[in-house]
Amino acid sequence: MRKIFVVVSALSLAAFALQFVFAAVGAFTKPAGDGAYALHSVTGMAVIPVLTLLTVLFAALAKAPGRLVGLAALPLGLVVVQALLAALANGATDAAGASTSLGLTIGGLHAVNGIVAVHVVVNVLRGARQLARPEPAVTAPVAVREQEPA
């Protein structure tokens, strides 16, 4: 289970890394349409939550410490915050539908929250790798018997 925990954690990190690529694809798509951020949205709202749940499951099955299991669950909460920030940023427009300073600031927080999520997933992967390392063999101390004088 510990090796599977490492693999799922690595897949989760890969999905988060791809999120930045998909966000850039959306930002640089010309003309920008409703589908510009489709990959970013699907990955953030479906793929990452599923991978996060699998990471939590395998962390528990691998008998990871409670703190690591909790850390593995944290990206799910951060995804909820991401969705709220995106909705607030999109809703903070002027009467003509143009971006406002408030909306752009909230959009910036969306990016910062994504960076925080990546750092959390990196730490989960580190913890999973450390848990999967074989424990060093413990050797019993050798008892030295004193020889009786002849």
N, C-alpha and C positions, 0 to 999 in steps of 0.2 A: 504494500500500500504506500510505503514511503516513496518509492520510485515513481509511482503514479502521481502522487502529490507533487513531486518535482516537475513532472511532465505537464500536468494541468496548470501549474503555476507559470511555467514557461510559456505555454499557449496563451494564458491570460496576459502576460507581459507583451507577447507578440500582438495580440488584439489591441491592446492599449497603444502600442507603437503605431500600428496601422491607423488608429483613429486620427493621429496627427497628419498622416498622409491623406486620409480621406477628407479631413477638414481643409487641407490645402487644395485638394482637387475641387472641392466645392467653392472655395474662395477664388480660385483662378479660372473657373469655368465661365466662358463668355459665349453667348449671353447667359447670364445667371438666370436659371429658371427654378421651378419648384423641385426638380430632380437633382439639382447640383449637389445637394448634401445627402442624397439617398443612401449611399454607402456608409457615410458617417452616422446617419440616424439609425440604420438597421444594426450596425455593429454596436452602437452605444445603447440601444434600447432592447436588443435581443441577444446578440452574441456574448457581449461582456457580462450581462446578468447571469446567463446560463453558465458561462465559465466560472464566474464567481461562486455560484452555488455548488458547482462541482469541486472547486478548490476547497470550500468549507467542508464539504462531505469527505473528501479524501484527507483533509487535515485531521478531521475527527477520527476517521478510520485508521490513520497512521499514528494515532495517539499522540498528536502534537500537544505541546503545552497550551493551556487555555488562552494565554495571551496571543499565541500565534493563530489559533483558530479565530479569535476575535478580529485580529488584524486581517485575516483572510476574508472576513465578512465585510470589512469596512468599505471596500470598493462598491458594494451594492448601495450603501447609503450615499456615497459620493456620486453615483450615477443618478440617484434621485435629485440630489442638489444640482447636478448638471442640467437635468431636464427643466428644473425650476428656473435656473439662471437663463437658459436659452429662451424659455417662454417669456420671462420678464424682459429680456433684452429685445425680443421681437415685438413685445407689446409697448415698449417705451419709444414710440415714434411720434412725430408731430402730426398735425391734421392732414398733411399731404402724404403721410406714410414714410417720410424720410427719417433717417436715424437722428437721434438726439444725443447730446453729451451723456445723459443718464444711461441711455440704451447702450452706447459704446462702452461705458464704464462697466456696466453689468456684463456685457460681452467679454470684456477683458477678464472679469472674475471667472467667467466660464472657462477661459483658457488656463488661468491659474489653478482652478480646481482640477482640471485635467492633469496638470503637472503634479499636483499633490497626489492624485490617484496613481500616477505612474510610480512615484516614489514609494507609495504603500505597497504596490505590487512587486516592486524590486525587493523590498524588505521581506515580503512573504516568500519570494523565490529563494532569497538567501537563507531564510529560516528553514525552508523545505530541504534545501541542499545540505544544510548542517545536520538536520534530523536524519537524512538519508545516509550520512557518512557512517561507515562501520565504527563501532566503538573500539578503542584500543584495548588490547588484551591486558587484563590486570594479572600481574604475576604475584604469587604469594612470596613473602620474604623467605629466604632460605635460612633455616635455623643452623647455626654453627654450633656444633657440640665441642665442648672442651674435652680434650683427651686427658685421661687421668695419668699422672706420672707413673712411669713403670718402675 
